[in-house]
Amino acid sequence: MIDLHTHTLHSDGTLIPSELVRRAEEAGYRAIAITDHVDASNARDVVSRTVEVCEALRGAVQLTVIPGAEITHVPPSQIADLAEKIRQWGAKVVVLHGETVVEPVAKGTNLYGLRSGIDILAHPGLVSEEEAKLAAERGIYLELTLRKGHCITNGHVARVASKFGAPLVLNTDAHEPGDLFSRESWLQAALGAGLAREKVEVLRSNAEGILRRVTAPREDT
């Protein structure tokens, strides 16, 4: 299993990064990205801490640990700039907190995010056809999620993404130990979003593709 959206006590999670990783390892994960919430006030510090712990764990655990960040409740016009900065500071996976229906996320967040350098638009809520088309054009992944509240629009996200060929990825948005995937919960979430069995396998392939891309050695320019 690969999970590209999780949180620690560096934002609103309950675990230190090392415990989160250990619990994911015990659950049978192959890879996990640590993507704590960031805005202009904390991004440099949080990303630096996450990079540091991921480097410390490399080779010491039996799964790949990826530094990332989730841009959260940032004014839409500032998303692209912050995405570029956190990438420069070492984030390998850039997630954007999308327009979930259970929080007052600023309108325009999805669209501005899809025009920026993010990797994953998390829990995008009632994502529009225009946004799904843009995600498909730019190769940005729309997220299906296990997170309570956010997950109620999974079926809509899956339908619109499938209609326009936007890539999908399934993550937990874990904040505490009980949120992590089990093999059963991963499959239930995928099928519960209305995906056919063959599309479920595409979810696995998509996560693998992101993992390969973010862990590939960078070529010198």
Helices and strands as residue ranges (DSSP letters): E 2-3, H 17-26, E 31-34, E 37-38, H 43-57, E 64-71, G 76-78, H 79-88, E 93-97, H 109-114, E 120-122, H 129-138, E 141-145, G 150-153, H 154-164, E 168-171, G 177-179, H 183-192, H 197-215
